[in-house]
Amino acid sequence: MKKNEALCVAYVDEVSTGRDEKQYYSVLVKYDQQLEREVEIYRVKFPGPLKLGEGKPENQNPAIIFNHGDAVQTIDMNKDNYFEEALQMRNLLEEYKYHYGIRKPTILQDHLMAIGFWGKVFEIILDLWFFIFQYGIVYKLGIAARSTSIAIYMLSWVYVFVVFGIYVVVAYTRDTYAAKEHIYYRSVQSLVVVLAILVIVALMEFTEFEFMDIFTSLVAFIPTGWGMILIAQVLGIILQHTIIWHGVVSLARMYAILFGITVMAPAALLSWLPGFQDMQTRILFNEAFSRGLRISQIVRGKNS
């Protein structure tokens, strides 16, 4: 917490209230750089005992109330007190110090920084094909008014850089104010949403912009953003020392969230649909079902 000012720690505080009664509080603390000590930010009183069900989710609940933002990542520290687990990460990191051939072991987001000049050039050329989607789709938008001028394609790039600039500003305000002055971060988000709505309304009123252009443009600009991330990775050794790199990292996180939603949303929907579990069981044990066996009795260990 001394090195990372925005890092906070949540824990459960047990307070004796007399006799055999105890009161539990969820407490959030952080390190104050000016006071040079840990300070308490929030203290939330529990209505009753801490653990009512399973241990793991109950341990996460005290910290969930302090989380805000677009995504929350929880890390399972299962078996962390085992002696073997304590050595695992240490031994893994030691492997990166030695050479076992031409090069020492490296992580895959670092292999691009270790390749030579011509390797970087070839990698960038391969990444340029993501921009083909943008070139082919922008002329299909209603706002293009069926024009085939190269100016339409150039204006689409202006749009890309403006959106990227706005995203960098939002990411900067999140990193700067989300931990301390959360209202400032939400104010910037609200301002961006309002401006976006006003721009869309103005385009629909004074140009040939169509509402479906919003969804059509996503097909063009999502691959463009991914191509920009890949190129930024190749040039990471240069961009890491500039303010652009923070925007690239934030954009990459957003794509990771989108990919996660794309993968998990269908799985969640299918698991929610009634009868899907029975269908899955039928598929897995199709051969047994075809033989007339009662799978439910087999699984439950009951006699027919």
Secondary structure, 3 states (H helix, E strand, C coil): CCCCCCCEEEEEEEEEEECCEEEEEEEEEEEECCCCEEEEEEEEECCCCCCCCCHHHHHHHHHHCCCCCCCCCCCCCCCCCCHHHHHHHHHHHHHHHCCCCCCCCCCCCCHHHHCCHHHHHHHHHHHHHHHHHHHHHHHHCHHHCCCCCHHHHHHHHHHHHHHHHHHHHHHHHHHHHCCCCHHHHHHHHHHHHHHHHHHHHHHHHHCCCCCHHHHHHHHHHHHHHHHHHHHHHHCHHHHCCCCHHHHHHHHHHHHHHHHHHHHHHHHHHHHHCCCHHHHHHHHHCHHHHHCCCCHHHHHHCCCC
